[in-house]
């Protein structure tokens, strides 16, 4: 049976309904731009998704006028990020020391956030949401990207546009279709994530990294009822861990922190465990004629200090301001030079965050007893310096100022 073909005219097509994509689509829709948001999955709740939102995201959502509505959804506020080394707290990143009211990080089941943003965008008649729709091909016009061909069930969709935004994550289809290469950094660790009921004994309800001789665990509260636990393993060893069986896996995790031993009985199958293959990479180009990459499609950050959602949303906010000017002036596909300001503005701050993350990864990977002693001696001292405060502010509020361009808002 031949496919049905449907033609659609849009100004912007955003591919990927992750945090960056939904914020980008919302800001464009409320600015009167005809925008389609494509998501290849039907359900928003799928593979492992980070659900920590930095204080800067709280601020940006407030500037959009969306924070109060979002806080009516199930959420959890966290005031600090603690680093425990062999029972000793070396330091904590205290968000409550930031200037109110943006003095907390937000923990929220990511599909709740995504659906909320899609619902807000749907209030504008310039917005179209296409779920279960897969980008298959870039449409070109005189060497510029002029839209995409997408597949939705038995329908072929031809979406013509001035711009295609690849917001489709680390394995970006749009980036691959455009043939844009990634510059990879080597990394020696992977994370295994799983949920446990309640909060382990001794947890404070804040995010915590705990290092012991037997390994490292990361605790992230999902509320009073659930704690997400991350176990750090050498890269590429998950298959070996699985081959030894679930009981051996639980025994290894419990060796790091015996207090969670009883809670690990909740794990009955490896299907309850998600593997996060840590990759750190940067796309060689973020903009081309008619094409833009944001978030993980443009730059894959490591999971240290929970920056993925924040970086993607910052990209969307900055890109929105640049695109509103470009859309006004471009007759056809937006030329790359009209969007160069976006890449120029965002590359530096992303590099600064990655530099902090590299430092964090090195710090927690230390195994030599001499350097472990040095870490345990020096970090509490560093915690009291202006340098640490600057790092905390960069982690929480970004490496460069970002603001929502309210001047482009149009009435519903």
C-alpha positions in Angstrom: 0.0 0.0 0.0 1.4 3.4 -1.0 1.9 6.1 1.6 -0.3 9.2 1.7 1.6 12.4 1.2 0.8 15.6 3.1 2.3 19.0 2.4 2.7 21.5 5.3 4.0 25.0 5.2 5.8 26.1 8.4 8.2 28.9 9.3 10.2 26.7 11.7 10.3 22.9 12.2 11.7 21.8 15.6 12.7 18.1 15.7 12.7 16.6 19.2 10.4 17.3 22.1 13.1 17.3 24.8 13.6 20.3 27.1 15.3 22.4 24.5 12.8 21.6 21.8 9.7 22.2 23.8 11.0 25.6 25.1 12.1 26.6 21.6 8.7 25.7 20.1 6.8 27.5 22.9 8.8 30.7 22.6 8.4 30.8 18.8 4.7 30.0 19.0 3.9 32.7 21.5 5.9 35.1 19.3 3.5 34.4 16.4 5.8 32.1 14.5 4.2 29.2 12.6 6.1 26.3 14.2 5.8 22.5 14.1 7.3 20.3 16.9 8.1 16.7 15.9 8.6 13.9 18.3 9.3 10.4 17.0 7.9 8.7 20.1 4.2 8.6 20.9 4.8 8.7 24.6 7.0 11.3 26.3 7.9 8.8 29.1 10.6 6.6 27.6 14.3 5.9 28.1 16.3 7.5 31.0 15.8 11.3 31.1 17.5 13.7 33.4 14.9 15.5 35.5 17.1 18.0 37.5 16.6 21.7 36.5 19.2 24.2 37.7 18.2 27.5 39.4 18.8 29.3 36.1 16.0 27.3 34.5 13.7 28.3 37.4 14.5 31.9 36.7 13.9 31.6 32.9 10.6 29.8 33.4 9.6 32.6 35.7 10.5 35.2 33.1 8.3 33.3 30.6 5.4 33.5 33.2 5.2 29.7 33.4 6.9 28.9 36.7 3.8 29.1 39.0 1.8 26.8 36.8 4.6 24.3 36.6 5.0 24.3 40.4 1.4 23.1 40.6 2.7 19.8 39.1 4.4 17.2 41.3 7.9 18.4 42.0 10.7 18.5 44.6 12.9 21.5 45.5 16.5 20.8 46.4 18.7 23.2 48.2 22.1 21.6 47.9 24.4 19.1 46.3 26.7 17.3 48.8 30.0 15.5 48.2 30.8 12.8 50.7 34.2 11.1 50.7 34.5 8.1 53.0 31.9 9.4 55.5 33.4 12.9 55.5 31.5 15.8 53.8 34.2 17.5 51.7 31.9 20.3 50.4 28.4 21.1 49.4 27.1 23.3 46.6 24.4 25.3 48.4 21.7 26.7 46.1 20.1 28.3 49.2 23.0 30.7 49.3 21.9 32.2 45.9 19.9 35.3 45.7 16.1 34.6 46.2 13.8 33.7 44.7 16.0 31.5 42.5 17.7 29.7 45.4 16.8 26.1 44.7 17.1 23.4 42.0 13.9 21.8 40.7 13.5 18.0 40.5 10.6 17.0 38.3 9.7 13.9 36.3 10.7 15.1 32.9 7.6 14.0 30.9 5.6 16.3 33.3 7.7 19.2 32.3 7.6 18.4 28.6 3.8 17.9 28.5 3.3 21.1 30.4 5.4 23.1 27.8 3.6 21.4 24.9 0.2 22.3 26.6 1.3 25.9 26.9 2.5 26.1 23.3 -0.8 24.5 22.2 -2.7 27.6 23.4 -1.3 29.4 20.3 -2.8 28.7 16.9 0.6 29.0 15.2 1.8 25.8 17.0 1.5 22.2 15.7 2.6 19.1 17.6 3.3 15.9 15.7 4.0 12.9 17.9 4.9 9.5 16.6 6.6 11.4 13.7 10.1 10.6 12.5 12.3 12.9 10.5 13.5 10.9 7.4 15.1 13.3 5.0 16.2 17.0 4.8 14.6 18.9 2.0 17.0 21.2 0.2 16.7 24.3 -2.0 19.7 25.8 -3.7 22.0 24.0 -1.2 20.1 25.2 1.8 17.8 23.2 4.1 14.2 24.1 3.2 12.3 21.6 5.4 12.0 18.0 6.2 10.3 14.8 4.9 8.9 13.0 7.9 7.0 9.7 8.4 3.9 9.5 10.6 2.4 6.0 10.4 1.4 5.5 6.8 1.7 9.2 6.0 4.6 11.0 4.4 4.8 14.6 5.6 6.6 17.2 3.6 7.2 20.2 5.9 8.6 23.2 4.1 10.2 25.8 6.3 12.7 28.7 6.7 14.5 26.7 9.4 14.9 23.2 10.7 16.0 23.0 14.3 17.7 19.7 15.4 16.8 19.4 19.1 16.8 15.6 18.9 19.5 14.7 21.4 22.9 13.1 21.4 22.0 10.6 18.6 20.5 13.4 16.5 18.9 12.3 13.3 19.0 15.8 11.9 22.7 16.2 12.6 23.4 12.9 10.9 21.2 13.8 7.9 23.2 17.0 7.6 26.5 15.1 7.8 27.8 17.3 10.6 30.6 15.6 12.5 31.1 15.5 16.3 34.4 16.1 18.0 34.5 13.5 20.7 36.3 13.6 24.1 37.4 10.4 25.7 35.7 9.4 28.9 36.4 6.4 31.2 33.1 6.1 33.1 29.5 5.1 32.6 26.5 5.5 34.9 23.9 2.9 35.9 20.7 4.4 37.2 17.8 2.8 39.1 15.0 3.9 41.4 14.7 2.7 45.0 11.6 3.2 47.3 11.8 5.9 49.9 15.1 7.7 51.0 18.0 5.6 52.2 19.0 6.1 55.9 21.1 9.2 56.3 20.0 10.9 53.2 19.0 14.6 53.6 16.7 14.9 50.7 19.4 16.7 48.7 21.5 15.5 45.8 24.5 13.6 47.1 27.7 12.0 45.7 29.1 9.3 48.0 32.5 7.9 47.4 33.8 4.8 49.3 36.7 2.4 48.7 34.2 0.1 46.9 32.9 2.6 44.4 30.7 5.7 44.0 27.0 6.3 44.3 24.9 9.3 43.4 21.6 9.9 45.2 18.9 12.1 43.8 15.6 12.4 45.6 12.4 12.1 43.5 10.4 13.1 46.5 9.7 11.3 49.8 8.7 8.1 48.1 11.5 7.5 45.5 15.3 8.0 45.3 17.2 7.7 42.0 20.5 6.1 42.5 23.4 6.2 40.1 26.3 3.8 40.3 29.5 4.7 38.5 31.2 1.9 36.6 34.2 1.7 34.2 33.2 2.4 30.6 32.0 -0.6 28.7 31.7 -3.0 31.6 27.9 -3.2 31.9 27.7 -6.4 29.8 30.1 -8.1 32.1 28.1 -6.9 35.2 24.9 -8.3 33.7 26.5 -11.6 32.9 27.3 -12.1 36.6 23.6 -11.8 37.4 21.3 -9.4 39.4 22.3 -10.7 42.9 26.0 -10.1 42.2 25.1 -6.6 40.9 23.1 -5.8 44.1 25.9 -7.1 46.3 28.4 -4.8 44.5 26.2 -1.8 45.0 25.5 -2.6 48.6 29.2 -2.9 49.3 29.5 0.9 48.5 26.7 1.8 51.0 25.4 -1.1 53.1 22.4 1.1 54.2 20.7 0.6 50.9 21.1 -3.1 50.9 17.5 -3.8 52.0 16.1 -1.3 49.4 17.9 -3.1 46.6 15.5 -6.0 47.0 13.2 -3.7 45.0 15.2 -4.5 41.9 13.9 -7.7 40.4 15.2 -7.4 36.8 17.9 -5.6 34.9 15.0 -3.9 33.0 14.8 -1.6 36.0 18.3 -0.4 35.4 19.2 2.2 32.8 22.7 2.6 31.3 23.9 6.1 30.6 26.8 5.9 28.2 28.8 8.9 29.1 29.8 10.8 26.0 31.2 14.3 25.8 31.3 15.9 22.3 30.8 19.1 20.3 29.4 19.4 16.8 31.8 21.1 14.4 28.9 23.3 13.2 25.8 24.4 14.9 24.2 26.4 12.1 24.0 26.0 8.3 21.7 27.6 5.8 18.2 26.7 6.9 19.5 24.5 9.8 20.3 24.9 13.5 21.4 22.4 16.2 20.7 23.0 19.9 21.1 21.0 23.1 22.7 17.6 23.0 22.4 17.6 19.2 25.0 20.4 19.2 27.0 19.6 22.4 26.9 16.5 24.6 27.8 17.3 28.2 28.8 14.8 30.8 26.2 14.2 33.6 28.3 15.8 36.3 26.6 18.7 38.0 23.3 18.1 36.1 23.8 20.5 33.2 22.1 18.8 30.2 18.6 20.3 30.7 19.9 23.7 31.6 22.3 24.0 28.6 19.5 22.9 26.2 17.0 25.4 27.6 19.6 28.2 27.5 20.3 27.4 23.9 16.6 27.7 23.1 16.2 31.0 24.9 19.2 32.5 23.2 18.3 31.1 19.8 14.7 32.5 20.1 16.0 36.1 20.2 18.4 35.5 17.3 15.7 33.8 15.2 13.0 36.4 15.7 15.3 38.9 14.0 16.4 36.5 11.3 12.8 35.4 10.5 11.9 39.0 10.0 14.6 39.6 7.4 15.0 36.2 5.6 12.9 35.6 2.5 13.6 31.9 2.1 15.7 29.5 4.2 17.5 31.5 6.9 21.2 32.0 5.9 23.8 30.7 8.4 25.3 34.1 8.8 22.0 35.4 10.2 22.2 32.7 12.9 26.0 32.9 13.6 25.3 35.1 16.7 23.7 32.1 18.3 26.7 29.8 17.9 29.1 32.6 18.8 27.1 33.4 22.0 26.7 29.9 23.2 29.9 28.0 22.4 32.0 29.8 25.0 29.6 29.2 27.9 29.2 25.6 27.0 33.0 25.2 26.9 33.2 26.7 30.4 30.7 24.3 31.8 32.5 21.4 30.1 35.8 22.6 31.7 34.2 22.5 35.2 32.8 19.0 34.4 36.2 17.7 33.3 37.6 18.9 36.6 34.8 17.2 38.5 35.3 14.0 36.7 39.1 14.0 37.4 38.4 14.9 41.1 36.0 12.0 41.7 38.1 9.5 39.7 41.1 9.8 42.0 42.0 6.4 43.4 45.7 6.7 44.5 45.8 7.0 48.3 48.1 10.0 48.3 45.8 12.0 46.0 42.8 10.8 48.0 44.3 12.3 51.1 45.1 15.5 49.2 41.5 15.7 48.0 40.1 15.2 51.5 42.4 17.9 52.9 42.1 20.6 50.2 38.5 20.5 49.1 37.1 21.7 52.4 39.5 24.6 52.2 38.7 25.4 48.6 35.0 25.4 49.6 35.6 28.7 51.5 37.3 30.6 48.7 35.8 33.1 46.2 36.8 30.7 43.4 34.4 28.0 44.7 31.6 30.6 45.0 32.2 31.6 41.3 32.1 27.9 40.3 28.8 27.4 42.2 27.3 30.4 40.6 28.3 29.2 37.1 26.9 25.7 37.7 23.6 27.1 39.1 23.1 30.2 37.0 25.1 29.6 33.8 28.4 30.7 32.5 26.9 33.8 30.8 23.8 35.9 31.3 20.7 34.6 29.5 17.3 36.3 29.4 13.9 35.6 27.8 13.1 38.1 25.0 9.7 39.3 26.2 9.6 41.9 23.5 8.6 39.3 21.0 5.6 38.0 23.0 2.3 38.3 21.2 -1.2 38.1 22.8 -2.9 34.8 22.5 
